[in-house]
Amino acid sequence: MAAKNETRADYAHFLPIPTRWMDNDVYGHVNNVQYYSYFDTVVNQWLIEQGLLDYINSTVIGLVIETSCAYFSSLAFPDVVQAGLRVAHLGNSSVRYEVGLFRNDDNTVSAAGHFVHVYVDRASNRPTRVPDAMRAALQTLMLPAHA
């Protein structure tokens, strides 16, 4: 699990995500449920950009089976979240993505978490091997210190 002293150097890929007015809660910071949306956005945006996710026609799909988030400092509208992404574990049919959320240009993580995808055959809903092209691309997100 990520630690609060992690920096941008601990992540392999970044996606800027603007916060929205509606992301803030009555306490004046981004509500905790939005953090999971940011996690989902950076992972799926990367998969789509790599040509690895066709959410309408893919015969192999990733289902989320586990998530967590640790909060270290607040995000708030109008911050731009810099979502850092890495792969911490690549198994036969599963991938553990770890995401660090950075406030604007901050170098220290504001929140960090993970989620695990299990890849399944869309028709049978049974676990299947991560496709070779996806496996090769996911390996580019693995950092030696975190693999």
N, C-alpha and C positions, 0 to 999 in steps of 0.2 A: 504494500500500500504506500502511496505517496506520503511524503513528509512535508511539513510546512516550510522547510528551508529549501525545497526544490526550486530550481530556476529554469529559465527557458532552455538552457543547454541540456536539460534532462528529457527533452521531447524532440521528436524527429520531424514533425509536420505541424503547421499552424494554420488556423482559419480565424479571421476576424469576424466577430458576430456582434452587431450593434444591439445594445439593450433597447427595450421599448418602454414607453411610459407605463404600459400595463404590466410590465415585469415586476415593478416595485410593489411592495405590500404596504400596509398601513404604518409600518415601522420605518419606512423610508429607504429600504434596501430591497434588492432582488429577492423574491420569495424562493424558498428552497426548491419548490417543484420545477422552477425554470432551469435550475442547474442541470437536471437530468435531460431537459430539452436541448441544452447546449451540448451535452455529451453525445446525444443521439445525432445531432446535426453535424458535428465534426466527423464522426465515424462514417455516417452515410454519405455525406458530401464527398469525402475522400474516396469511398468505394465507387461512387458514381463517376467521379472524375477519372478514375483509373480504368473505367469500363468494366468493372467487376460486379456491379449491381444493376440488374434490370428488374426492378421490383414488380413489374407486370408479367414478364415472360420467363424469368429465371427458373430453371428446374431445381436449383439448389438455393435455399434461402437461409438466412441467419435469424434465429430466434433468441431473444434475450432471456437468460435463465438466472442471472445474478447481477445485482447492482449495489454500489455503495458510494457515499460521498462524505468527505471530511471538509469542514468549513474553517478557514483560517482568518480571513478578513472579508469585509463586506464588498459586494458589488452593488452599484445603483445606477439607475438611469440618470444621465445620458452616457455612462461608460461604454466603451467598446471592449468586449471580452475577446481576448486573444486565446483561443482554445488550442492547447498543445496536445498532440496525439502521439502515442507510442503503442507498440504491441509488447506485452510483457511475457506472454506465453502463447505458443502456437502448437496445439495438439493435433491429433488425427482428425477430429471433427469439431474442435472448439478453438476459440480465440479469446484471449483476455486482452481487451483494450484498456489502456489507462489514459486518462485525460487530466490535464492541468489547466485551470482557468486563471488567466492573468488579467488584471485590471489595467486597461489602457497600455501604457509603456512600462509598467512595473516589471521587474525582473524576477520577483519572488511570487510564488503561486498563492492565489487567494482561496482557491478551493481545488480539491483533487479527488478523483474517484476512478471507478472502473465499471465496466460491464463485460459480461461474458456472452458471446454468441455461440450457440451450438448450431452448426450447419446441418440442415435436414433436407431430404428429398421433399419437394413441395407436394407431390401427389400422395406419398405414403406417410409423411410427417415423421419419418424415421431418420436418426442420425446417419450422416454420410460423410465421406472424406472431404476435407476442404479441397476444392479443385486446384490442380497444379498451378494454373496461371494466378489464381488468387493467393495461393501459398507463397509463390515467388514474390509477388507484390507486397504481401504482409511482412515478409522477412526484411524488407527495406525499412520498415518502421521499428525494427527491433534494435535497441541500443545495447551494447555489450554490458554496461553497468546494471541494466534492468532486465536482461533476458534470463 
